[in-house]
Amino acid sequence: MAKNILLSPILKWVGGKRQLLNDILPLIQSKGTYIEPFLGGGAVLFAHQPKKAIVNDYNSELMNVYKVVKNNPEQLIKSLQVHYVNNSEEYFYEIRELDRTEKYKLMSMIEKASRIIYLNKTCYNGLYRVNSSGYFNSPYGRYKNPNIVNIPVIRAMSKYFNDNEITLLQGDYKEALKKARRGSFVYLDPPYMPISSSANFTGYTENGFGYKQQQELKKECDKLREKGIKFAQSNSDCTEIRELYKEYTIKTVQAKRAINSNSAKRGDVNEVLIYA
């Protein structure tokens, strides 16, 4: 069955994999269940388009977006159209502040999903970032015509989720990995190992993902290999990661990283693909 070319990420996410698809997709050999425990923007999922998949992310706001796209696409579109009509710097900060108020608890799943998409499309550099309290804190981006209501992509994604066996989970990546069976393929895109102290960006969630967590992830990869389950992992090209995975195949790939608050730090960076 032909792939739907409209199916693509609805959110711009830190460390998105769109430009590395030519390196990642050939590694996905299995016709069994595709498992992605750190889904993020979902570039690999939406390019690969498996018929059976288990996808997960720790970020509850993000997974709520996918659940709403699946179950309530037309209501989501209507809600985004309200944001589109009202978009301004003042309105942006009004919407951004909602998660700090009691009103936020009363918002529907659709309103919360619509809020995150709106903020993502209009905030500076498309950078989803939360502070230590878990509140969205990226500033307004001042774009001339942001694509707030991407109707074709919302409908294509909803159709894909509903026409196939796609399980949407939210929580610890290890729980998603427990569902892997021989014949599955696992793609891991964890928060990267920081390559400098200033690069220790933990904006995916308010919980950090440091070297200890990288070591735990390595043990999970070892378990997959012991079970005969194929996997691939993306990570930063640094000594710690190369040492951790020295008995695996490590391929260096180049990515352009445009999402950095410091424009001088944007550009080509080496990353690694680890697989067995």
Secondary structure, DSSP 4 states (H G I P E B T S, - for coil): ----TT---SS--TT--GGGHHHHGGG---SS-EEESS-TT-HHHHHH--SEEEEEES-HHHHHHHHHHHH-HHHHHHHHHHHHHH-SHHHHHHHHGGGGSTHHHHS-HHHHHHHHHHHHHHBGGG---B-TTS-B-PPB---SS-----HHHHHHHHHHHHHTEEEEEES-HHHHHTT--TT-EEEE-PSPPPSSGGG---TTSSS---HHHHHHHHHHHHHHHHTT-EEEEEEE-SHHHHHHTTTSEEEEEEEEE---SSGGG-EEEEEEEEE-
